Amino acid sequence: MAFYKHSGPRSYATATMTDRFDCFYCRDSLHGKKYIKKDDKHCCVRCFDKLCANTCAECRRPIGSDSKELHHKNRYWHEDCFRCAKCYKPLASESFSTKDDKILCGKCSSREDSPRCHGCYKPVLPGSQNVEYKHNVWHEECFTCFQCKQPIKSQSFLTKGDDIYCGPCHEKKFAKHCVHCKQAITSGGINYQDQPWHSECFVCNTCRKPLAGQRFTSHEENVYCVDCYKTSVAKKCSGCQNPITGFGRGTNVVNYEGNSWHEYCFTCKKCSLSLANKRFVVHSENIYCPDCAKKL
């Protein structure tokens, strides 16, 4: 803060009847009259107001001998003219500061020097609640979610480009949603056939056992653990009567007239010759190679 010099009313003196004592400017006698001394020169009140008075930096009028004068850095003001350039608060008895030759009260000076809120572009005054993020500053009430417009305050937040979101709005707008429960996947999760799932939602359709990290298979858009697929879904091999799962030994299947076989089970009933991709004969629900069929 800066401080001015308060000159107060002019200091008058009254000349006594001794030696000759005249006004420096008009040469009128000052005996018995009020006079003012300025720059070691004595002058009458009239000449002071006309020739010596300083000009007010605010109203541009002379500061007469009967006025209180304030000055700061070679500039002068009437007492009533010495006020804040922003709010016009009188500063004759107040501390003040200067900026670009403007006189400012403490509050307006703080506004001038304070950073601007990135939301409303008004000053963020010292001591006020504010939020700083990536070299920008906001009033606390201006730091709001781009979606719901509510102040974020002490909550966690996320960003998308230059926009700021509270956690719930970011989740609602950008998070993947589980294909099973339709709720947002906030962390973890798995992908199956290019669709997202919560780990806890990706379970066997029969026993509800979690399948994340486990062997599983699918059938008619449902997923099953290995055991449930074997017992509840998989076809039974017409040869060995075990389920045809595609797990373990061999993966190829032979289908014929509604029946299915493991490829390694599709053999001649008599000589055990593998008949996969070969001609065969069916007799009494059994299959035979052509040679064995001739001997029946």
C-alpha positions in Angstrom: 0.0 0.0 0.0 1.1 3.6 -0.7 0.6 6.6 1.5 0.1 10.2 0.6 1.1 13.4 2.3 -1.9 15.3 3.6 -1.1 19.0 3.4 -4.3 20.1 5.2 -5.5 23.8 5.0 -3.0 26.3 3.9 -0.8 27.7 6.7 -1.6 31.4 7.0 0.4 34.1 8.7 -0.5 37.8 9.3 2.1 40.5 8.7 2.8 43.1 11.4 3.4 46.8 10.9 7.2 46.9 10.9 9.2 46.8 7.7 7.6 46.9 4.3 6.2 43.5 3.4 4.6 43.0 0.0 3.1 40.1 -2.1 5.8 38.7 -4.4 3.4 38.7 -7.3 1.1 41.7 -7.1 3.3 43.8 -4.8 0.3 44.7 -2.6 1.2 45.2 1.0 0.7 42.2 3.2 0.6 44.1 6.5 -2.4 43.1 8.5 -3.4 40.5 5.8 -3.3 36.8 5.6 -0.5 35.5 3.3 1.0 32.2 2.2 4.6 31.2 1.9 5.5 29.0 -1.0 8.9 28.2 -2.4 10.3 30.9 0.0 8.0 33.5 -1.6 5.3 35.3 0.2 2.0 35.9 -1.6 -1.5 37.0 -0.9 -4.4 34.6 -0.9 -5.7 35.8 -4.2 -2.3 35.4 -6.0 -1.8 32.0 -4.5 -5.2 30.8 -5.8 -4.5 32.3 -9.2 -0.8 31.6 -9.7 0.5 29.1 -7.2 -2.2 26.6 -6.5 -1.6 23.0 -7.7 -4.1 21.4 -10.2 -6.1 18.5 -8.9 -5.2 15.3 -10.8 -8.9 14.2 -10.7 -11.1 17.2 -11.4 -8.4 19.3 -13.1 -9.3 22.4 -11.1 -7.0 24.4 -8.9 -6.6 23.4 -5.2 -7.4 26.7 -3.5 -5.9 28.1 -0.4 -9.0 27.1 1.6 -8.9 23.5 0.5 -7.3 20.5 2.0 -4.6 19.1 -0.4 -3.3 15.6 -0.7 -0.3 14.6 -2.8 1.5 11.4 -3.9 4.4 11.1 -6.3 4.2 14.6 -7.6 0.4 14.6 -8.1 -2.1 16.5 -6.1 -5.8 16.1 -5.3 -8.6 17.9 -3.4 -9.5 15.8 -0.4 -12.9 14.9 -1.9 -11.3 14.0 -5.2 -8.9 11.5 -3.8 -10.9 8.3 -4.3 -10.6 4.8 -5.8 -10.7 4.8 -9.6 -12.8 1.6 -9.6 -15.4 1.9 -6.8 -15.0 5.7 -6.0 -14.6 5.0 -2.3 -13.0 8.1 -0.6 -9.4 7.3 0.4 -8.4 10.5 2.3 -8.1 8.4 5.5 -7.6 5.0 4.0 -4.6 3.0 2.7 -4.4 2.6 -1.0 -2.2 1.4 -3.9 -1.5 2.5 -7.4 -1.5 0.7 -10.7 -1.0 2.3 -14.1 -1.3 5.7 -12.4 -4.7 4.7 -11.0 -5.5 5.1 -7.3 -7.1 1.9 -5.9 -8.5 0.9 -2.6 -7.3 -2.3 -1.0 -10.3 -4.4 -2.2 -10.2 -3.1 -5.8 -6.4 -3.6 -5.8 -6.8 -7.2 -4.8 -9.3 -7.7 -7.6 -6.9 -6.1 -10.1 -4.0 -8.3 -9.0 -6.0 -11.5 -8.5 -6.1 -14.3 -11.1 -9.3 -14.7 -13.1 -11.7 -17.6 -12.6 -11.6 -19.9 -15.6 -15.4 -20.3 -15.3 -16.9 -16.8 -14.8 -13.7 -14.8 -15.5 -14.2 -12.7 -12.4 -11.3 -12.2 -9.9 -10.5 -15.0 -7.5 -9.8 -13.0 -4.3 -7.1 -14.0 -1.8 -8.6 -16.2 0.9 -11.7 -17.3 -1.1 -12.5 -20.9 -1.7 -11.0 -21.9 -5.0 -9.8 -24.9 -7.1 -6.6 -25.0 -9.1 -6.1 -27.5 -11.9 -3.6 -27.5 -14.8 -2.5 -24.0 -14.2 -6.0 -22.6 -14.1 -8.1 -21.4 -11.1 -11.8 -21.5 -10.5 -14.1 -20.2 -7.7 -15.2 -23.3 -5.9 -18.8 -22.7 -7.0 -17.6 -22.3 -10.7 -15.8 -25.6 -10.8 -18.7 -27.6 -12.0 -19.5 -30.9 -13.9 -19.9 -30.3 -17.6 -22.9 -32.6 -17.6 -25.0 -31.9 -14.4 -23.6 -28.4 -13.7 -23.2 -29.2 -10.0 -20.1 -27.9 -8.1 -17.6 -30.7 -7.7 -16.0 -29.3 -4.6 -14.0 -32.0 -2.8 -15.3 -34.9 -5.0 -13.1 -36.8 -7.4 -13.5 -35.9 -11.0 -12.5 -37.0 -14.5 -11.8 -35.2 -17.7 -12.7 -35.8 -21.4 -10.8 -33.3 -23.6 -11.2 -29.9 -21.9 -14.4 -30.9 -20.1 -14.6 -31.9 -16.5 -17.1 -34.5 -15.2 -18.0 -35.7 -11.7 -17.6 -39.4 -11.3 -21.3 -40.4 -11.8 -21.7 -38.3 -14.9 -18.5 -39.6 -16.5 -19.5 -43.1 -15.7 -23.0 -42.6 -17.2 -21.7 -40.9 -20.4 -18.5 -42.8 -21.2 -18.2 -46.1 -19.3 -18.9 -49.4 -21.0 -22.1 -51.1 -19.9 -22.3 -54.8 -19.1 -24.2 -56.8 -21.7 -25.9 -58.8 -19.0 -26.9 -56.3 -16.2 -26.7 -53.2 -18.4 -24.9 -51.3 -15.6 -21.6 -49.4 -16.1 -18.3 -51.2 -15.8 -16.2 -48.9 -13.6 -13.2 -51.2 -13.2 -12.0 -54.5 -14.4 -14.5 -56.5 -16.5 -14.0 -58.9 -19.4 -14.7 -59.0 -23.1 -16.3 -61.9 -24.8 -17.2 -61.8 -28.5 -16.5 -58.1 -28.5 -19.0 -57.4 -25.7 -18.2 -56.2 -22.2 -19.2 -58.0 -19.0 -18.7 -57.5 -15.3 -16.6 -60.4 -14.1 -19.3 -61.3 -11.6 -21.9 -61.3 -14.4 -20.0 -63.7 -16.6 -21.2 -67.0 -15.1 -22.3 -70.4 -16.1 -25.9 -70.4 -17.3 -26.7 -73.5 -15.3 -24.7 -73.5 -12.0 -23.9 -69.7 -11.9 -20.2 -70.4 -11.3 -18.0 -67.4 -12.3 -16.2 -68.2 -15.6 -13.5 -65.4 -15.6 -10.2 -67.2 -16.0 -11.9 -70.6 -16.4 -12.5 -72.9 -19.3 -16.0 -72.5 -20.8 -18.0 -73.0 -23.9 -21.1 -71.4 -25.4 -24.3 -72.8 -26.8 -27.2 -70.8 -28.3 -25.9 -67.5 -26.9 -25.4 -68.9 -23.4 -22.1 -69.8 -21.7 -21.4 -72.9 -19.6 -18.7 -74.2 -17.5 -17.2 -77.5 -18.8 -19.0 -79.7 -16.3 -22.4 -78.2 -16.9 -22.0 -78.3 -20.7 -21.0 -82.0 -20.5 -24.0 -83.0 -18.3 -26.7 -80.6 -19.5 -26.1 -79.5 -23.1 -23.6 -81.6 -25.0 -24.9 -84.4 -27.3 -23.9 -88.0 -26.4 -21.7 -89.9 -28.7 -23.6 -92.8 -30.3 -20.4 -94.8 -30.0 -19.0 -94.4 -26.5 -22.1 -92.6 -25.0 -19.9 -89.9 -23.5 -20.7 -86.2 -24.2 -19.2 -84.6 -27.3 -17.7 -81.4 -25.9 -14.8 -80.5 -28.1 -12.6 -80.7 -25.1 -9.8 -83.1 -24.6 -9.0 -85.8 -27.2 -10.1 -84.8 -30.7 -12.5 -82.0 -31.7 -14.1 -83.4 -34.9 -17.7 -84.7 -34.9 -19.5 -87.0 -37.3 -23.2 -86.5 -37.7 -25.5 -88.9 -39.5 -29.3 -89.1 -39.5 -29.7 -87.4 -36.1 -26.9 -89.2 -34.4 -23.5 -87.9 -33.5 -20.1 -89.6 -32.9 -16.7 -88.5 -31.9 -14.6 -88.8 -35.0 -12.4 -91.4 -33.2 -15.6 -93.4 -32.3 -17.0 -93.5 -35.8 -15.5 -97.0 -36.6 -16.6 -100.3 -38.1 -18.6 -102.4 -35.5 -16.7 -105.5 -36.5 -13.1 -104.6 -37.5 -12.9 -101.2 -35.7 -11.6 -99.5 -38.9 -12.1 -95.7 -38.8 -14.9 -94.7 -41.2 -14.5 -90.9 -40.9 -14.6 -89.6 -44.5 -15.1 -93.1 -45.9 -17.9 -95.2 -47.2 -19.9 -97.2 -44.6 -23.0 -99.3 -44.2 -25.6 -99.0 -41.5 -27.1 -102.2 -40.3 -29.3 -102.6 -37.1 -28.2 -99.1 -35.9 -24.6 -100.2 -36.2 -22.1 -99.0 -38.8 -19.8 -101.3 -40.8 -17.1 -100.9 -43.4 -18.2 -102.3 -46.8 -16.1 -105.4 -46.4 -17.5 -106.4 -43.0 -21.0 -105.5 -44.2 -20.7 -108.2 -47.0 -20.0 -110.9 -44.3 -23.2 -110.1 -42.3 
